[in-house]
Structures are given as structure tokens and as C-alpha cells.
Amino acid sequence: MSYKVEHLSSGEWYSEDLRFATADEAQAYAYGNPPYRVTPSDEPANYRFRDSRLVPGVMKSFDFAGCTWEEYVKGLGCLNPT
């Protein structure tokens, strides 16, 4: 499960391909771009939002306490745990 941000345009809700691991991350990403809403998604998370920036490549099927895909591949362990 993940969370997506939907934006209202011409009376319709649209979302980008960004999926976040938590509703709080999706909310923080969308903040300042109204109107928006955060809704659950069945798609896997593919981004984190940390320190006001997008971090791609979250592996939610094998969770390393918030490690990014790049950290995992490089064998760096969890540098930025959730």
C-alpha cells in the first residue's frame, strides 16, 4: 500500500505517478499546491519525501527501515531511517 497526491483540475482529480510510503509524506509533498487530496493506492511506494526533496526508489516489499534503493544497492545500510 502507498499514498498518492491528487490535484483538482477542471473539476476532475488527477494524480502523478509518484507513490509515497506514508500519507504524511504525500501531504508534505503536496503542501502549497492546492487544491489537492491524499488518497490510498494499491501500487507500491516509489518515492519518499525527505528534507523537502523527492527521494526515488523505495523498496516497500523488502523494507529496510526507510532506506532508499540507492543505499541498498550500494550496501550502505540505512543512512536515513524512518
CYANA upper distance limits for C-alpha pairs under 8 A (distance plus 0.5 A):
  1 MET  CA     21 ALA  CA      8.03
  1 MET  CA     40 PRO  CA      7.56
  1 MET  CA     41 SER  CA      6.36
  1 MET  CA     42 ASP  CA      5.41
  1 MET  CA     43 GLU  CA      6.58
  1 MET  CA     44 PRO  CA      6.32
  1 MET  CA     45 ALA  CA      7.65
  2 SER  CA     19 ARG  CA      6.33
  2 SER  CA     20 PHE  CA      5.92
  2 SER  CA     21 ALA  CA      5.50
  2 SER  CA     22 THR  CA      6.97
  2 SER  CA     23 ALA  CA      8.26
  2 SER  CA     40 PRO  CA      6.39
  2 SER  CA     41 SER  CA      5.63
  2 SER  CA     42 ASP  CA      6.88
  2 SER  CA     43 GLU  CA      6.72
  2 SER  CA     44 PRO  CA      6.26
  2 SER  CA     45 ALA  CA      5.63
  3 TYR  CA     19 ARG  CA      5.99
  3 TYR  CA     20 PHE  CA      5.56
  3 TYR  CA     21 ALA  CA      6.90
  3 TYR  CA     22 THR  CA      6.67
  3 TYR  CA     23 ALA  CA      6.08
  3 TYR  CA     26 ALA  CA      6.89
  3 TYR  CA     38 VAL  CA      7.06
  3 TYR  CA     39 THR  CA      6.11
  3 TYR  CA     40 PRO  CA      4.95
  3 TYR  CA     41 SER  CA      5.77
  3 TYR  CA     45 ALA  CA      7.95
  4 LYS  CA     15 SER  CA      7.37
  4 LYS  CA     16 GLU  CA      8.25
  4 LYS  CA     18 LEU  CA      6.94
  4 LYS  CA     19 ARG  CA      5.52
  4 LYS  CA     20 PHE  CA      6.82
  4 LYS  CA     23 ALA  CA      8.43
  4 LYS  CA     26 ALA  CA      6.78
  4 LYS  CA     38 VAL  CA      6.17
  4 LYS  CA     39 THR  CA      6.04
  4 LYS  CA     40 PRO  CA      6.81
  4 LYS  CA     41 SER  CA      6.85
  5 VAL  CA     15 SER  CA      6.32
  5 VAL  CA     16 GLU  CA      7.73
  5 VAL  CA     18 LEU  CA      8.22
  5 VAL  CA     19 ARG  CA      8.39
  5 VAL  CA     26 ALA  CA      6.54
  5 VAL  CA     27 GLN  CA      7.96
  5 VAL  CA     30 ALA  CA      7.09
  5 VAL  CA     36 TYR  CA      7.20
  5 VAL  CA     37 ARG  CA      6.33
  5 VAL  CA     38 VAL  CA      5.17
  5 VAL  CA     39 THR  CA      7.05
  6 GLU  CA     13 TRP  CA      6.23
  6 GLU  CA     14 TYR  CA      5.62
  6 GLU  CA     15 SER  CA      4.88
  6 GLU  CA     16 GLU  CA      7.91
  6 GLU  CA     36 TYR  CA      5.94
  6 GLU  CA     37 ARG  CA      5.81
  6 GLU  CA     38 VAL  CA      6.73
  6 GLU  CA     39 THR  CA      7.89
  7 HIS  CA     13 TRP  CA      5.92
  7 HIS  CA     14 TYR  CA      5.81
  7 HIS  CA     15 SER  CA      6.77
  7 HIS  CA     34 PRO  CA      7.77
  7 HIS  CA     35 PRO  CA      6.41
  7 HIS  CA     36 TYR  CA      4.88
  7 HIS  CA     37 ARG  CA      7.15
  8 LEU  CA     12 GLU  CA      6.02
  8 LEU  CA     13 TRP  CA      5.07
  8 LEU  CA     14 TYR  CA      6.93
  8 LEU  CA     35 PRO  CA      6.23
  8 LEU  CA     36 TYR  CA      6.61
  9 SER  CA     13 TRP  CA      6.86
  9 SER  CA     14 TYR  CA      7.76
 18 LEU  CA     45 ALA  CA      8.25
 18 LEU  CA     46 ASN  CA      6.98
 18 LEU  CA     47 TYR  CA      6.85
 19 ARG  CA     26 ALA  CA      8.28
 19 ARG  CA     41 SER  CA      8.15
 19 ARG  CA     43 GLU  CA      7.77
 19 ARG  CA     44 PRO  CA      7.39
 19 ARG  CA     45 ALA  CA      5.16
 19 ARG  CA     46 ASN  CA      5.85
 19 ARG  CA     47 TYR  CA      6.43
 20 PHE  CA     25 GLU  CA      6.80
 20 PHE  CA     26 ALA  CA      6.27
 20 PHE  CA     45 ALA  CA      5.39
 20 PHE  CA     46 ASN  CA      6.88
 20 PHE  CA     47 TYR  CA      5.82
 20 PHE  CA     48 ARG  CA      6.16
 20 PHE  CA     49 PHE  CA      8.06
 21 ALA  CA     25 GLU  CA      7.67
 21 ALA  CA     44 PRO  CA      8.47
 21 ALA  CA     45 ALA  CA      5.61
 21 ALA  CA     46 ASN  CA      8.29
 21 ALA  CA     47 TYR  CA      7.77
 21 ALA  CA     48 ARG  CA      7.06
 21 ALA  CA     58 VAL  CA      8.48
 21 ALA  CA     60 LYS  CA      8.08
 22 THR  CA     26 ALA  CA      7.09
 23 ALA  CA     27 GLN  CA      6.57
 23 ALA  CA     38 VAL  CA      7.26
 23 ALA  CA     39 THR  CA      8.31
 23 ALA  CA     40 PRO  CA      8.37
 24 ASP  CA     28 ALA  CA      6.60
 25 GLU  CA     29 TYR  CA      6.64
 25 GLU  CA     48 ARG  CA      7.29
 25 GLU  CA     49 PHE  CA      5.98
 25 GLU  CA     50 ARG  CA      8.33
 26 ALA  CA     30 ALA  CA      6.71
 26 ALA  CA     38 VAL  CA      6.99
 26 ALA  CA     49 PHE  CA      7.96
 27 GLN  CA     31 TYR  CA      6.49
 27 GLN  CA     37 ARG  CA      8.44
 27 GLN  CA     38 VAL  CA      6.95
 28 ALA  CA     49 PHE  CA      7.99
 28 ALA  CA     52 SER  CA      8.46
 29 TYR  CA     49 PHE  CA      7.00
 29 TYR  CA     52 SER  CA      7.99
 30 ALA  CA     34 PRO  CA      8.19
 30 ALA  CA     36 TYR  CA      7.44
 44 PRO  CA     60 LYS  CA      7.12
 44 PRO  CA     61 SER  CA      8.34
 45 ALA  CA     58 VAL  CA      6.63
 45 ALA  CA     59 MET  CA      7.82
 45 ALA  CA     60 LYS  CA      6.84
 46 ASN  CA     56 PRO  CA      6.56
 46 ASN  CA     57 GLY  CA      5.61
 46 ASN  CA     58 VAL  CA      5.50
 46 ASN  CA     59 MET  CA      7.82
 47 TYR  CA     54 LEU  CA      6.97
 47 TYR  CA     55 VAL  CA      5.97
 47 TYR  CA     56 PRO  CA      4.93
 47 TYR  CA     57 GLY  CA      6.20
 47 TYR  CA     58 VAL  CA      6.13
 48 ARG  CA     54 LEU  CA      6.36
 48 ARG  CA     55 VAL  CA      5.49
 48 ARG  CA     56 PRO  CA      6.95
 48 ARG  CA     57 GLY  CA      8.47
 48 ARG  CA     58 VAL  CA      7.31
 49 PHE  CA     53 ARG  CA      6.03
 49 PHE  CA     54 LEU  CA      5.19
 49 PHE  CA     55 VAL  CA      6.49
 50 ARG  CA     54 LEU  CA      6.97
 50 ARG  CA     55 VAL  CA      7.37
 55 VAL  CA     68 THR  CA      7.71
 56 PRO  CA     68 THR  CA      7.64
 56 PRO  CA     69 TRP  CA      8.00
 57 GLY  CA     68 THR  CA      6.42
 57 GLY  CA     69 TRP  CA      5.36
 57 GLY  CA     70 GLU  CA      7.71
 58 VAL  CA     66 GLY  CA      8.04
 58 VAL  CA     67 CYS  CA      7.69
 58 VAL  CA     68 THR  CA      5.73
 58 VAL  CA     69 TRP  CA      6.00
 59 MET  CA     63 ASP  CA      6.52
 59 MET  CA     64 PHE  CA      8.38
 59 MET  CA     67 CYS  CA      8.47
 59 MET  CA     68 THR  CA      7.67
 59 MET  CA     69 TRP  CA      6.72
 63 ASP  CA     67 CYS  CA      8.08
 64 PHE  CA     77 GLY  CA      8.37
 64 PHE  CA     78 CYS  CA      7.26
 65 ALA  CA     78 CYS  CA      7.43
 65 ALA  CA     81 PRO  CA      5.80
 65 ALA  CA     82 THR  CA      6.35
 66 GLY  CA     78 CYS  CA      7.49
 66 GLY  CA     80 ASN  CA      7.09
 66 GLY  CA     81 PRO  CA      5.30
 66 GLY  CA     82 THR  CA      5.45
 67 CYS  CA     71 GLU  CA      6.65
 67 CYS  CA     72 TYR  CA      7.07
 67 CYS  CA     77 GLY  CA      7.51
 67 CYS  CA     78 CYS  CA      5.39
 67 CYS  CA     79 LEU  CA      7.20
 67 CYS  CA     80 ASN  CA      6.63
 67 CYS  CA     81 PRO  CA      6.63
 68 THR  CA     72 TYR  CA      6.88
 68 THR  CA     78 CYS  CA      8.43
 69 TRP  CA     73 VAL  CA      6.62
 70 GLU  CA     74 LYS  CA      6.64
 71 GLU  CA     75 GLY  CA      6.62
 71 GLU  CA     76 LEU  CA      5.63
 71 GLU  CA     77 GLY  CA      6.70
 71 GLU  CA     78 CYS  CA      7.47
 71 GLU  CA     79 LEU  CA      7.92
 72 TYR  CA     76 LEU  CA      6.62
 72 TYR  CA     77 GLY  CA      6.51
 72 TYR  CA     78 CYS  CA      8.19
